[in-house]
Amino acid sequence: MISSPNKEIATKWFEAFNTHDLEKLLSLYHQTAKHYSPKLKIRLPETHGLICGKDALRQWWQAAFDRIPSLNYEVIKLTADDQQVFMEYIRHADGDEDLMVGEVLEIENGCIVFSRVYHG
């Protein structure tokens, strides 16, 4: 398997997320990064699913880690090129049915500038 800098960023992303290391996770993002998720549309409808900036990301993920302490992701596949990574993973959380997820990370100069989550 050929390694790429963007695939390495995705690997670090999963390590930080699964250990709930918020600062390590945020360090992968540009200060003005944007994140879109269908779960944002449900939990914070005023966002229309889109949040911007590290402060908003910090609040979103901290709330998720606090609400769901068992939350973790099982990597299925990472597909990367020089601008983005497509990640396929399974969302696990005690008491919830497993959820298959796709997510795209757009990366510029070694930082995630946009992430978009896809799931049913």
C-alpha positions in Angstrom: 0.0 0.0 0.0 1.3 3.4 -1.0 1.4 6.0 1.8 0.4 9.6 1.2 0.6 12.7 3.4 -3.2 13.0 3.2 -3.8 9.4 4.2 -1.5 10.0 7.1 -3.7 12.9 8.2 -6.7 10.7 8.0 -5.0 8.1 10.1 -4.1 10.7 12.7 -7.7 11.9 12.6 -9.0 8.5 13.5 -6.5 8.1 16.3 -7.4 11.5 17.8 -11.1 10.9 17.4 -11.1 7.4 18.9 -9.1 8.5 22.0 -11.4 11.6 22.2 -8.2 13.8 22.1 -9.9 17.0 21.1 -6.8 19.1 20.9 -5.0 16.6 18.7 -8.1 16.3 16.5 -8.4 20.1 16.2 -4.7 20.4 15.4 -5.4 18.7 12.0 -7.8 21.5 11.0 -7.2 25.0 9.5 -8.4 27.8 11.8 -11.3 28.6 9.4 -12.2 25.0 8.5 -15.8 24.1 7.7 -17.6 20.9 8.7 -20.9 19.6 7.3 -22.9 16.8 8.9 -26.5 15.6 8.8 -26.2 15.2 12.6 -25.6 18.9 12.9 -28.9 19.6 11.0 -30.7 17.5 13.6 -29.0 18.6 16.8 -28.3 22.2 15.8 -30.9 23.0 13.1 -29.9 26.7 13.0 -26.6 25.6 11.5 -28.3 24.0 8.5 -25.7 21.3 9.0 -22.6 23.5 8.5 -20.3 24.9 11.2 -17.2 27.1 10.6 -14.0 27.5 12.5 -12.1 25.6 15.2 -14.2 27.1 18.1 -17.4 25.6 16.5 -15.7 22.3 15.9 -14.4 22.2 19.5 -17.9 22.8 20.8 -19.5 20.2 18.5 -17.1 17.4 19.2 -16.8 18.1 22.9 -20.6 17.9 23.2 -20.5 14.6 21.3 -17.7 13.1 23.4 -19.6 14.2 26.6 -22.9 12.9 25.4 -21.6 9.6 24.0 -18.5 8.5 25.9 -18.3 5.2 24.0 -18.3 6.8 20.6 -15.6 5.4 18.2 -15.1 4.8 14.6 -13.9 1.6 12.9 -12.0 2.3 9.7 -13.1 0.4 6.6 -11.2 2.2 3.9 -9.2 5.3 3.2 -8.8 6.6 -0.4 -6.6 9.6 -0.8 -5.2 11.9 -3.5 -3.2 15.1 -3.3 -6.3 17.2 -2.3 -8.7 15.0 -0.3 -9.4 11.8 1.5 -12.5 9.7 1.3 -13.0 7.8 4.5 -15.4 4.9 5.0 -16.0 3.8 8.6 -18.5 2.4 11.0 -19.8 4.5 13.9 -20.0 2.6 17.1 -21.7 3.8 20.3 -23.2 1.8 23.2 -26.9 1.7 22.9 -27.0 2.8 19.2 -27.2 0.7 16.1 -23.9 0.7 14.1 -23.9 3.3 11.4 -22.0 3.1 8.1 -20.4 6.5 7.3 -18.6 8.1 4.5 -16.6 11.3 5.0 -14.5 13.5 2.8 -11.7 15.6 4.1 -10.5 18.4 1.8 -6.8 19.2 2.7 -4.7 22.2 1.8 -1.1 22.7 2.9 -1.3 19.8 5.4 -4.5 21.1 7.1 -8.1 20.0 6.8 -10.1 22.9 5.4 -13.5 21.2 4.8 -15.0 18.0 5.9 -18.4 16.5 4.8 -20.1 13.6 6.4 -22.4 11.2 4.5 -24.7 8.6 6.1 -28.3 7.4 5.9 
